[in-house]
Structures are given as C-alpha cells and as structure tokens.
Amino acid sequence: MSGVPSLHGIASVIGRRVRGLSGLSADDLSPLPDRGLSHQHILVPDRRIDGHPVLLRVPRLSQFALAPEDHLRYQSAAFERTATSGVTPRLLDVALPEPDLPLGALVVEAVKGRAARIPDDLAPMAKAMASVHALPVALPENRAPLRDHPNPVRSLMDTIVTQAAFLDQADIDADSAAAIEAELAWARRFTADQSASEQPVCLTLTDTHSGNFVMRDGPPPSACFVDLEKALYGSPAVDLAHATLATSLHWDIAVTGDAGPPDVEAFYRAWLDAVPPALGQAALPWFMPLRRLTWLRTTTWSIRWSVETAGGGLWTMDGLDPTLTEHVRRRLQDFVSPETVARCRADWDGPQRLSLD
C-alpha cells in the first residue's frame, strides 16, 4: 500500500491539474473517515464542477496490481461505461500521477446519502445492479481496458486457485480448513464440466458488498454504487452472490443489520423483476453454483490477504485508521471461522438452503 500523500500535496496537484478547482488549498479539503482498503476519499465541500459536488478518490493501491496510470485508466473507463445506468457517480476529471500525488486521483461526483441498512436496502441495491447489468454490452474487441471474462466460471476458478495457494500458510481452524478443501474439490469438478460460459456476460461491478452503495432515501429509496475499481465483463450472478453472502454483509464498518434466507431470496427476486426477462432467465440456473464459487473467491481472498499482510508483502494496512484496521482484522478472522463457513455453506447444502429458482 502506497503512503497517502499529504493534503497539501493533493491540493497542489488538483488545483493545478483539474478544471474548476484552481487555487485549491489543503484547507479546502475534507477527508472522509476510512471505510475501505484501496482509496482515501476527500470531499471538496465548497467547489463544484459543472454544477456537481466534488469528491477525490485518491488510490492507496490497485487490487488488480495495475501501474498507477493504468489503474486510473481502468477506473475511468468503468465510470464512463456505467454512467448511463444512472446509479453510479459521474466522472468529472482525472489527475495523472506526479511526485506530490504518486498514484494520481479520480475526481468524481460526490453522492449524498447514508450507509446501507440491511435487509431493508437490499431491494434498492438489487435494482441498482440490474440497471448496470441491463446496459448494452460492448463487443469483445471494445471491452479493454476492462477485464473480460467470457467464461466466468473459468475466470473465477483461476482466481480461486491462485488465492487458495496460501491456504497452507494460514492459521485456520481444522474444521474450517476441511470445509474449504471440500468446496475446492467441488469447484474443481464443477469447473471441469464447463467447457464454455453458457451464461450471459454483461458489465458487472464485482465488489458489490453493501458498503459500496450510498443509499438515498426516497420515495422510493434508491442505491448508488460508488466503487468501480473492479468492474469487468462477467456474470451478473457473481455480483448478486457477493452482495448477499454472509461474508459480505458485515464487511463495511458503517453498514448495519443482517439478512436471513427469506431476505436473500427476496433480493434475487427484486433483481429478476428489474432486468429484461431474457437476461433473468439466462442467469437463473447460475445463481447457486456461482454463489458457491463467489464464496470461495471471497474466502480465499481473505486467506491470501491475511498471509500477505502478516508477511509484509504487497498488501498491507499501513496508514489506515486504526479502528478500520482492527475491524478488517476481525472480519478476516470471521471469514474463516467455523460458524461463518457453516452459515455460508448452508445456503446450498442443508435443510435451510436457499431457493433461488
């Protein structure tokens, strides 16, 4: 994780490079509390660009391990391509890297709202995702710089295998480790049977935990998705799974509440009601298998992150607010606790398994 530049350095670069923000000083910046790992977010309360309130997204790292300019280019493309959905912030400008701002910054519309309350806000979240999933899909040759997963099952499995290599180095309860190994064995068998994607591919958001939505009270209430760092072309079933897995529901420090099986089932129905019928019917058979694979992706990610941060590797939480750092550590431990592993697996294996058809 790169050290976050000083407010003076940020203001100096933004004031010189971004139209509408000339003469910016550190006193004009209002940093928001840390809630995520990859970016610092800074409001510019007294300025507007084209009439829009301004938020700076200052990267700390790229979760895709992209070079700084490539990271900005990737996110810019994601903001631009989702703009017509009406459920993501406008991209206002980009400040390229320079010494006082080594990873650059995105200048985006500041969205006013509150953190999600679960389960009440699940339906608006589903509808927001549906607005993105229903967008026209670029031809394969036009999808770059965004990642393209024409076979979402294979792409998920490739990520899982890479992350699962850290399993032997992790300090995990024996029951949890056995359950994860059992799911990995299922995933290998399932993936071996999938020679092609056989499912719809659309523009997806990827990191759809509830903390990445800003809720706007209605009527009717609506959700705005604000973190497009990992948007790609893939399966909408992955977005739906990640939003409602138990590992995701409590990830963000500001999100409150919980969701039981009826709430999760209602969330899927809300998405089906909001997308074109052909898309919904094509995605339906993939809801459960991709839920299992998405849980493995999330759980093996947490294992890799724990090992990497403990070993001082690429991933670190240096520079984060101590309260957030402790929250993340607790969440990572909970991801692999026997109770959470059993709760997630109960979605597809047990008497209370979800009915998603």
Helices and strands as residue ranges (DSSP letters): H 7-17, G 26-28, E 30-31, E 39-49, E 52-59, H 68-82, G 83-85, E 91-95, E 105-109, E 117-118, H 122-133, G 140-142, E 147-148, H 152-164, G 167-169, H 174-192, E 202-204, G 210-212, E 213-216, E 222-225, E 232-234, H 236-244, H 246-249, E 256-257, H 261-274, H 277-283, G 284-286, H 287-310, H 322-335, H 338-345
